[in-house]
Amino acid sequence: MKVPSGQAPSAESMQAFGQAFSQLQATYVQEATRLWNESLGSATGAGAAAPRQPLKDRRFSASAWTENPAAAFTAQMYLLNARTLMAMAEAVEADPKSKARLRFGVQQWIDAASPSNYLVTNPEALKLALETQGESLKKGMSQLLADVQKGHVSQTDESAFEVGRNVATTEGAVVFENELFQLIEYKPLTAKVHERPMLFVPPCINKYYILDLQPENSVIRYTVENGHRLFVVSWRNPDDSLKSYGWDDYIDKGPITAIRETLAITGASTLNTLGFCVGGTILSTALAVLAARGEHPAQSMTLLTTLLDFADTGVLDIFVDEAAVKLREMTLGEAAPSGPGLLKGQELATTFSFLRPNDLVWNYVVGNYLKGEAPPPFDLLYWNGDSTNLPGPMYCWYLRHTYLQNELKLPKRLTVCGEKVDLGAIRCPVYIYGSREDHIVPWAAAYRSVPLLKGPRRFVLGASGHIAGVINPPAAKKRSHWVNSQLPESSDDWFATAQEVPGSWWPDWSRWLAPHGGKQVAAPKAYGNRTRKVIEPAPGRYVKAKATA
């Protein structure tokens, strides 16, 4: 029996919890006794005990944990405690959101309390300190001090990368800029290109070059290689001069302006568009604004891991309620006593890291500080740490009207740029992609975009998560994707009859996109046009700007 929010638990629910707790207690005592007895036997050498097997948890898989009986017992008791605490959290009767918050909080505490995270209870780190005569600890302390100065835990060797030198290297030029974004045009890699240009709108909460990390896994390069004349929005990293910008500014001075400039430069009457994550939300809103004005510039729209219906926002839902949004509005939004402010990029980055703390926080605490191991170069993690700020009013509008009130999906509920927006008024064909293990945009939530858009639609599901599922080049021959020409109401029904296809989803998208590109014409020999000259080479200044502290 679930307890409605704000009501006291009933006698029946209390009795059910008591019974569940008693069972957990009995199981815990039984398991703890068994571990204690095994530990005593191992310590005294009594009996013919079999050699200890490495624990399946990778934090305790090294031989140092099994060679030391005390360390082995500590690790096993920790895992038992963790299982018991999570089972207790699951046994609590509460509304779904409260229960999700409880689970999240308990999991954060469990992950932080791991004996692997502390020098005195980590036999690997202690053994290494002895073997290196303290050099590992000396180096770890040096790396800790460096990270304190930087304000974040290093996940990679940041000195190994430079934007424009070994990431974001696809050749192009900035052909337009305003105070909010630069428009990059990429050099054609084919003798002929499709007559209709392509515009990418990446997320503004991080930098566009996730789509152009390396030549071999670059969505940007792949698109150009397939004969599309490509333009990409490179958002500015906001500073105090943009702190008062709102959602309307991002729509009008972002994709609406980018669409007009792309069409003006190429001379085309329509273009193909792509939005990634919140970039897809921004792009869809912009096209709905234009549709309300009787304009339909998009020949097609591709949405990658995008939310339009915010009924299911995954783990991020636990951070959003009326009180939390109101607090943001009073501290960062237009209602702030001292005026609008900036949501700092490092705060966003830290929040996202703690959605997967063992992989993105504690793993590096142990490696960097306890073992003194320098994190290896990894372009994806370099991008992940290259954070961006957001203007407070824009962020607050987004939180309230999408995550909290889920109004974007409601026809003409919201007014943006002076227009009542209706996503159903977007006429163009749409390619919708979701990632099966995405914890930021659950794939079933991405599927909810299908009924909101009324043009021809195709939904494709890729393996892996929010980033790795998208950045999956065909040459790697990794993972798989699912396709289904039918679009039933339920995402579960879609998956039940979907066909799994080995490898990347990129070729499926390319085949879908090609007819929308129009006929082949000679590739342009220069960037821009007579009125829109090259400002600077790609990747441009905006993407290189670091978030203000």
N, C-alpha and C positions, 0 to 999 in steps of 0.2 A: 504493500500500500504506500503510495506516494503522499507526501505532506505538501499541501499547497503553500506557496510562499506567503509568509506572514502569519501563518496559523500554527498553533501549538500542536505537537504530535499527539495522536490519539493513543489510548491505552493499548490498542491492538498493535500499532506500529512500534511502541516502546517495548512491548512484549516480544515482538519479532526480532527487534534489534538485540534485546537481552539474550535471546536464544542463539542468535548468530554470534554474539560476542562470546558467550560461554563455549561454543564450539571452537571458535578461533583460539580462545585461551587454552583449551584442552590440547588442541593440535600444536600450539606453540610450545607448551610445556613438554609434550612428547618429543618434538623435534629438538628442542634445546637440550633435553636430557641425553638424547642419542648422540648429538654432536659433542657434548661434554665427555661422555664415556669414550667415544672414539678418540677424542683429543688426549684423555688420560692414558689410554692404551698406547697411543703413538709416542707420548712423551716418556713413558716408563719402559717401552719396549716389550710390554706384556703381550702375549699371544703372537700369533703369526699373521698379523694384519697385512693386508695387501697394500702395495705401494699406493700412495695417494694419487688420484687422478687430477689433472689440472681442472680448475673450475671453468665452466663454460663461459662465464662472464669475462670478457676480454680484459677488464681492469685487473683481474687476478689470475690471468692465464700463465704468467711467467713462472719459471721453476722456483724462484725465490719465495713465492707464496706457499708452495707445497713442501719445500725443504724445511721450513721453520714451522713446527707444530703450533706455536702461539699465533703466528701470522695466519696460518690456515684456519685456525679456530675463529680468529677475529673476523676474517673475510666471510666465513660460513655463517657466523652469528649475524653479521651485518645483513647478509642476503636474506636470512630468516626474518630478521626484524623488518626489512624492507617489504617482504611479501606480506607479513602480518599487518603492517601499517596500511598498505594499499587495500588489503582485504577489509580492514576496518572502515576505510573510507568508502569502499563499495557498499558496505552494509548499512551506511547511513541513509535514512529515508529523507529525501529532500527533492525540491524541484530540480529539473535538469541543469539549469545554470548554476545553482548553488552547489550541486554535486560536482559539476565540472570544475568549479573553482576550488573545491575541497581537494579533489584529486590532483589538480595542478599544484596547489600549495604543498600537499604532502609529498608529491614527487620531487619538487624543488628541494625540500628539506632532506629527503632521502639521498638525492644525488650529491648534495653538498656535504652530507655526513659520511660519505664513503671513506673507509680507512686508507684508501689509495691516495686521497687528497692531502694527507698530512705526513710530514717527514717521519715523525716518531712511530707511526703505524704503517709505513710503507717499506717493506723489506727490500724491494728493488732499489729504491732511492738510497737507503742506508748502505746496502752492499756496494753500490756504485760510488758513494762517498768514500768508503774505505779503500776501494780499489784505486781511486784517483787521488787519494790522500787529500781529500777535501776540495779538489779542483772543480768537481761537478757542482758543489754547493756555492763555491765562489762565483762560478759562471752564472748559476741560477740567480743569485742575488743581484748580479750585474744586470741580467736581463729583466729582473723584476723592477729595479730602479728605472731602467729605460722605459718600461711599459707604464710605470707610474707617471713619468714625464709626458708620455704620449696620451695617457688617459684611457688606454684600453689594452686588453690582453692580445699580444701578437699571435696571429694564426698562421702567418707565413713570413718569409724573409721579404719585407716590403722594399728593401733596397735593390732587390733583383728585378724590379719592374719599373717601367716608366711609360705612361700613356703616350702613345704615338711612336715609341721606339720598339717595344716588344709586346705590347697589347694595343688594340685599336689601330692596326696598321694598314687596313684596306685603304687604297689610294683614293683620295677625293679632295673636295674643297668646300669651304664655307661660302655659300652664295647669297645668304641673307642672315641678318640677325636683328633682333630687337632686345628689349631689356629682359626678356624671359627665356628665349631660346635662340640657338643658332641652327640654321638649316644647312645640312651637309649634302652635297651631291657627289655621288661616287662615279669614278671613272669606269666606263663600259669595258668589259672584258671579252666582248663578242663583236664581230664586225657589224652585226645588225642587232637592233633592240626592238622590243615591243613598242608600238606607237604610244601606248597608254602608260604613263609613269606610275611608280609605286612610292607610297609614303609610309614610313614606319613611325609610330608614336610609342616610344618606350616608356616605362614607368618614370615618374618624376621623383620617386622616393629613393632611387639609386641611379647609377649612371648608365648611359646607353650601351657602353662597350661590352656588357654581358652578351650582346648580340654580335660582338666582333673581338673575342678574346685572342684567338689565334687563327691563322688562315685555314687550318684544317677543321676547325669547329665553328666557323663564323657563319651565322645565318645571313649576315649582310653580304659577305663574299659569295655565298651559295646563290643568293637571289640575283646578284649581278652576273654570276657565271651562267645563270639560266636566262639571260637576255633581257632583264628588266632594268630600265633606267630608274635608279633608286635614289630617293631622298630620305634623310633621317633627321628627326628632331633631336637635338642635343640640348637638354634643359640646362638652364643656368643654375648653379648652386647658390640659393638665395642668401643674401646678406641683409643688413638692416635696411638697405634701400628698397627691398621688396617685402618687408615684414608685414605690410598692410594689404598685400594682394590676397584676393579671395578666389573662390571657385570660378566665378564669372570671368575673372582676369585670365585664369589658366585656360578656360575654354576659348575665349575670344582671341587672346593674344598668343595662344598656343596652337592647337590643331586647326582652328578656323583660319588663322593667318597663314599657317604652313600650307594648308590646302590651296588657298588663293595664290600664294607665291609659287608653289609647284606648278600649278596650271598656267600661271603667267610666264614662267620661265620656259616651259615645254611647249606652250601653245595648244595643249590638249584641252578638251572640253570636260573630260572626266578622268579619274585616276583610281588606281587600286590602293587600298589602305590596310594597315596592320597595326593592331594595338596589343601590347604585352602587359599583363597584370593590370595595375591601376591605369596604365596607358590605354588599355582597352576600354576601361570605364570612361576615361576622359574623351577618347575618340568617339565612342558611341554617343555620349552626351552632345558632343559638337555636331555630329551628323544629325541628331534629333533636333537641335536648334536650327540647323540649316533647313531641315525638312519642314519645320514650322514656318519658315520663310519662303517655302516653295522651291527651295534649291536642293538638288540631288546630285552632288558632284562625285559621289563614290560609285564606281562600277562594281566594286566588291569590297568586302570587309573581312579581315581575318582577326579573330580574337584568340589570343593565347593565354591560358590560365587567368581568365577574366571573370570578375563578378559583376553581374547586372542585377540579379536578384540576391539580396543579402540575407535571406532567411537562414542560411547555413554558412557561417563564416569560420567554421572549424575552431581551432584552439583560440584564435584571436577574440572570439565572442566573450571569453571570460573577462576581458579588459574593458568591455564596453557596457555601461548602463547610464541611466540618467545622471546620477551623481558624478560619475567619472567624466562624462561629456561636459556637464555644467562646470566642473572644476577647470577643464581645459579652456572653456569659453571665458571664464573669469580671470584666467592667468595669461592666455595667449591670444584670445580672440578680440573682436572689436569691443567687447564689454569689459576688457581688462582695465583696471583703474589707471594704470600707467600707459595704456595704449597697447596696440597689437605687438606681439613678439614673434620670435622664431622657435619652432620646435627643432631642437638641435639634432643633427644627424647622428651623433654618438648615442643619444638616448634611443633612437629608433634601432640602431645597430645592436645595442645591448639587449633590447627587448626581443629582437628576432633571434639573437644567439641563445637566450635563455628559454626559447621554445624547444631547443635541443641542447641542454646544458652539458651533458656528458660528452657530446661530440664537439661542441663549439666553445666550451668554457673550460670545464675541469680537465679535459684531455690535455689542454695547453698549459694549465696551471701545473699539472704533474710534470709534463715534458719540459717546459721552459724553466720552471723555478726549482722543482725538487730534483730533477735529473740534470739540469743545465744543458739540455739539448736544444740547439737552435732549430726553430721550425723550418722545414724545407720550403723552397720556393714553390708556390702554387698559384697560378694566375686567377683561378676562380675565387680563392680566399683573399687574394689581393683586392679584387673587385669588391668582394663582400665587405671589406674593411674601409673602402673608399666612400665614406658616408656622405649624405647630402642633407641639408636643412630643408625645412618646409615653412612657408609663411603661416602664422597662427590662424588667421581667418580662413584661409583655404582649407587647412587641416581640420578645423572645427566644423566647417560646413560639411565636409566629407564624412566626418565621424557621425554627426547628427542625422543627416538626411539619407545616408546609406546604411552604415553599420547599425545605428540605433533605431531609426524609424523606417528603414527599407522603403523609401518613397520613390526611388528612381524607376522602379518597375511599374509604378502606377501611372497610367496615361494622364498627362496634363496635371499631375499633382504638384510638380515643381516648376518654378519659373527660373530659367537660366538665361542670362543675356537678354532679358526682356521677353522671352518666349516660353510658352507652356510646352514642356518637352514630352514627347511620346515616342518611345523606342520603336513602337510598332509602325511609325510613319517612315522609318528607314526602309527603302525599297530594295536595296541591292542584295545580291546573293551573299551569304555569310558562311565562312569556314570557322567552326568553333573547335578549339583544342583544349582538352583537359589532361592532367597527369594523374595517374591512378593512385600514387602515394603522396600526393600534394597535401601538406598540412596547413598551407596558407590559403589556398583556394581548393577546397575539396572537390574532386572531379564531379560528384553529383551536383554540387552547387554550380559548377561551370555549365553542366547540362541544363540547368534551370534557365539559361539564356535562350534555349531553343524556342519555347512558346512565346517569348517576348518579342522576337523578331519575325517578321511576316514574309520576308523574301525567301527564295530557295536557300535551304540550309544543309550543311553537312557537319556532322559531329564525329570527331576522331579522338580516341583515348590512347595516350602514350603511357609506357611503363615509367617507373621511377617518380621523382618528386618535382617540386615547383621549378627548379632550375635544370637539374640533370635530365628531366624528361623532355624539356624544350631543346636544350643544347645537346642534340644527339645526332651527329652527322652520319650520313649513310656509309661512308667509308669505314667507320669504326665497326660496323656490323654488330652492334650491341643492342640489347633490349628488344622490345617488340612494340607493336601498337595494335589496336582493335578498330575495326571498321564495321559499319552497318548502314545500309542504305535506308533502313526504316527508322523513324523517329517517334517511338511510342511516348506516351505521357511520362512514364516512369523511367528513371535512369537504370534501375535494376532490370526492367524489362528490356531496355536497349542492350545492356550487357549480356543478358541471357541468350540473345540470338546474334551477338556480334561475333565476327570472325577475327581470330588472332593472326597477325601477319608478322613474321620475323623482321627485325631491323627497324630503321628509323621511319618516322612518319613524314619526313621532309619530302621524299619523292611523291607521296600521295598528295601533299599540299601543292607541289610544283605542277603536277598534272591538272589539278583543279584550277590553279591560278592561270595557267597558260592561255586558255581561251579568252579570259577576261582582259588579257594584255593587248588584244587586237593584233593587227597585222604587223609584220616585221618591216622596219625601216632602217636606213643607214644610221649607225651610231653617231651621236654628236662628237665633233672633234674638239670641242671646248666646253668648259663649265659655264653655267649661267646663260645669260643672253646680253644684248647690247645695253640694257638698262640695269641689269643685276650682275655686277662684276664680281670676280673672286675677291673675297675679303682676306682669306688666309687659307693655308693648306689644312686639310683634315688631320687630326680630329678637332682642331680649333681650341680657343682659349677656355671656353666655358667648361668643358669636361675636365680640364686640368685644375680648376679651382677647387681647393680643399674646403671642407665645411669649417665655418668659424667655430671656435671653442665656446 
